[in-house]
Amino acid sequence: MTETPETTEISNQRAGFAAIIGAPNAGKSTLVNRLTGSKVSIVTQKVQTTRFPVRGIAIKGDAQIVLVDTPGIFTPRRRLDRAMVASAWGGAQDADVVVHLIDAQSHIDAEGREGTPADRRSAEDTETIIANLQATDTKVILALNKIDGMRRDTLLALSQRLFETGVYSEVFMISALSGDGVDDLMTRLAMAMPEGPWLYPEDQSADVPLRVLAAEITREKVYLRVHEELPYSAAVETTSFEDRADGSARIEQTIYVERESQRPIVLGKGGQTLKWIGQKAREELIEILDRPVHLFLTVKVDPKWQDSKALYAQFGLEFDV
């Protein structure tokens, strides 16, 4: 049988899943966005912004890497926390290769006097992840992130201490923000992908339902605007996503807060804060969808939104964890 150029091309292809795990705010979403070259996961200064695994799709040579950006792994306290942590470990267990991303500067600061409570929490979460990897005899790739401006001998000492835990097969030093070292990591991930045809079309950069992506974009804008006043007591649900005959999209969303006192924070004086959130979300949706978008936002008080099965289903989280 004569092999056509097309079958030869497919026979050389590789495709698989790479999970990025780590403590909250380690830079997982930024790394996924850097690897895919597009925005598939929201990034804010708040920890715990990723609530469900986002599949970003990166291509390196003949390899297609489906990146699972997992929620930060931490000690769960509420139902939503438990669902997020279970989702993170589930994403790791199903992957062909796992990368444990660590905020290098934060980890070093936690070991010294200058460490903040946030640094220490991050280090504790990292220790929890390492202990779980040790208990399950899992080998993963270590990626030390946010190395910008750090001394090389300090980084080498940190990588040596972490490597001695026995859970890492190799170490990469990167800056997801600047891209330093990311291409080397991407090459390694491509090598780890099993042989087989690509799982997604070449021009697809994410496997996220549009309703979910739209909700996450709006939630990012909420946190960007009111991150000082509003804790993690907000969620966004896309209640309607309509493709109109003129080619535009009509999207209706509800922003949930837990207390009546939080509603005016999201609305702002004269509704200006909500108007800003809607405008910024709409601008980004127009860019991503490449068509006109009509976005309508409503703010609703629901003390039990974290017990809503519909919201969990929207994000692909298990309700009964």
N, C-alpha and C positions, 0 to 999 in steps of 0.2 A: 504494500500500500504506500502510495506517495503522500508525504506529509505536506499539506499546504502551509503557506506562511502564517495563516491565521491560527491553525492548530499548533504550530510551533510556538507562536507567541503565547497561547494559553497554557501550553505545557510547561513554560518557564515561569508561570505566575505563582505567587505565594500569597496567602491571605490568612489572617487570624486576628485574635483579640489581645490587646495589651491593656492591663488594668493599672491605673495610677492610684495608689493608696497613700494615706498620710494623715497627719494630725490636721485639724482645721487651720486654714490660713497658711498652709505650707507652700501654696502656689500651684495647686493641681490644675485649676481651671486655666490659669495663665499659661501653663505648659501645654495643655491640650490645644488651646487657641494658637499657640506658637507652632506646634507640630502640624496642625491642619492648615494653617495660613488663613483661617477665617474664624469668626466669632461663633462658637457653638456652645459656649458655657459662660454664664454671667460672672463677672469679676467685680467685687466691691471691696471696700476696706473692712466690711463685716465678715467675721468668720461664720461658717455654717450657711453660706449662700447657696451651695449646691445641695439640693435635697433629693436628687435622684440621679442615677447613672446616665450621663450624656454620651452617646456614641458619636465621637468625632472620627472622621475618616481621613487618614493621611496616606500618601503614596510616596514610596521611595524606590526608584528603579522598577523592578518587576513585582515589588511587594506592596500589598494593600494592608495597612495597619488600622484596625478598628479600635479606637481608643475609648476606653471606658473611664470617664471622669467620675470617680465615686465621691459620695459625701465624706466629709472629714470623719475619721474614726476617733471617738472620744468616749468617756464614760456616760452612758445614757441615763437620763433621769425621768423623761416623760415618754408617752407613747410615740410621739413623733421622733424623738431621739432614738428610741429602740428600732423604729422602722428604718431610719437613716443608716444606722450602724449595721443592721442586718443587710441592707442593700449594698453597703460598701464591701462587706466580706463576701457577699454573694457574687458581686462583680469580679472580685479577685479569684474566687474558686473556679469560675467559669472561663478564666482567661488562659491563653497560651503562654503568656509571660507577664510577670508582675513587677512594677517599679514602685519602690517605697521612696517617696519624696520627703525630704527633711529640710526645714528652714535652718540652714547651717548657722547663721548669725544668732538667731533666736536660741538655738540649742546651746551654743557656747555661752551666751549671756546667762542662760538659766543655771549654768554651772558656777557662775561667779557672782559677786556682790551686786553687779549692775543689773542683774536679771529682774525683769518685771514679773508680776503675778501671771500675766499672759504668757511670758516666756516659760515660766515654770509649769503652767498647765500644758503647754505645747510639748515640753520635754516629758511630762508624765504620760501624755497620750502616746508619745513615741515609744516609751518604755512598754506601755500596754500592747502596742502593735508588735513590738519585738517579742514579748512574752508569748503572744498568740502564735506568731510564726514559729517560735521555738517549740511550742507544744504540738503544733501540727507538722513539724519537721519540713517546713516549706522554705525553699531557697528562692530569693528574689534579688532583683538588681537594686542597688542603693544609688540614689541620685541626691547629692547635696546641692540644694538650691540657694539662691540669693547670695552668691559668693562674691558679688561685686565689692571691690575694695578690701577684701579680706586677705590676710597674709597667707602665703602658700604653706608655710610650716604649721600654722594653726589648723588649716584645713586638713593637712596630711595627718596630724595628730588625732583630729576628730574622726577621720575616716578609719584610722587604725583601731581606735577604741570601739567604734561601731562594728567594724569587720570582725572583731574578736568575739562578738556575740554568736557567730556561727550561722547566721541566717542569710548572709549576703554572698552572692556568687561573684560579684564585681562591683566596682564603684565608678560613678561618673560625677564630675563636678560641673555644674551648669548655672546659668542665669536664665530662667524662663523669660524674664522681662526683656533682657537685651539680646537673648539668643545665643550667648556665649556657651559653647559646649553642647548645644542642643542637637546639632547635626550629627555629632558622634553618637549620641544616645539614639537618635532616630535610625542611624545605620545599624546599630546593634539590635534594635527592635525588629527591623526589616529582616535581619538574618534569623531571628527567632520564629518568624512566621512559617507555618507548615506549607508544603507545596499544595497547590490547588487553585482553582479559578477564583477570581475576585468575587467578593460577596455583594458589592454595590457597583453601580455605574461609575465610570471614571470621573465624571463631573459632579458627583455628589459628595458634599463635605460633612454631612451629619445625618444621623438617623434619629431625628426628634420630631414628633408630631407637631404640626404648625400651631395647634391650639396651645400646646405646652410651651413651645418656644416663645410664643407671643406673651404668655403669662409670665415667663421668667424674665423677659426683657422689661416688662412693666414693673415687676418686683425689684429688679435692679435699680430702676429709676427711683422707686419709693425709698430704698435704702440710701441711695446717693444723696437724696434731698433731705431726708429726716433721720439720718443715722444717729445723730446725737440725742434726739428726743424720743425716738421710737426703738424699743428693744426688738427682739425677734418675735414680736407678737403680731405679725402681719403675713398674709398670704394673698395670692392673686389667682383667681379662677377665670378662665375664658369660658363664659357662659354661652356665647354665640360666635360662630365664625362663618360668614356667608360670602361666597363668591358671587359678585354681582355681574349682571349682563354687560355692563360697560367695562369690565375687566378689573374693576377695583375690588377691594375686600372690605367688608363691614364687620368690625370686631366689637363685641361687647364683653366687658370684664368687670368683675366685682373684686374690690380690695377689701379683705376682711381684717378687722382689728378686734382685739379681745375686750376692750373697755370703751365706754362712752367718752371718756376723757381723751382717748387716742384719736377719735374721729376728727376733731378740729385740727389736730396736728397734721393729718394727711390732707385735709381740705385747705388749710391755710387761710389767711385773712382775705375775705372776699373770694375764696376759692382759688387763689393764685397758686398755691402749692400744687393742688391737684391739676390745675391747668398746665403747670410746668412739667409735671410727671407725664401727663398725657401727650404733650407736645414732643418731649424727648423720646418717649416710647414710639410714637407714631413716626417720627423722623427715621428712627433705626429700622422699624418694620418696613417702611417704604424702601429703604436701601436693601434690606435682605430679600424682600419679596419682589422687588423691582416692579412695583405697580402702586397706584394710589391706594391709600388706606384711610378708612374712616373709623376712628377709635372712640368708643364711648365708655367712660369709667364711672362706676358707682362705688361709694364707700359704705360698708355695712358693718355694724357691730354684732359680733357673734362670739360670746365667751367660750364656746365649745367648738370653734372651727377646727381645732386640732383633733377632734373626734369625728370629723366628717369623712365617711367612707368614700364619698365622691371625690374629695380632694386627693385622698391617698391614691385612688384609682387613676386620677388624671396624671399623677407623677410616677405611676408604676410601682408604688410602695405597698408592702404588705401591711394591712391594717392590724391583724391579729398576730403580733410578734411577741 
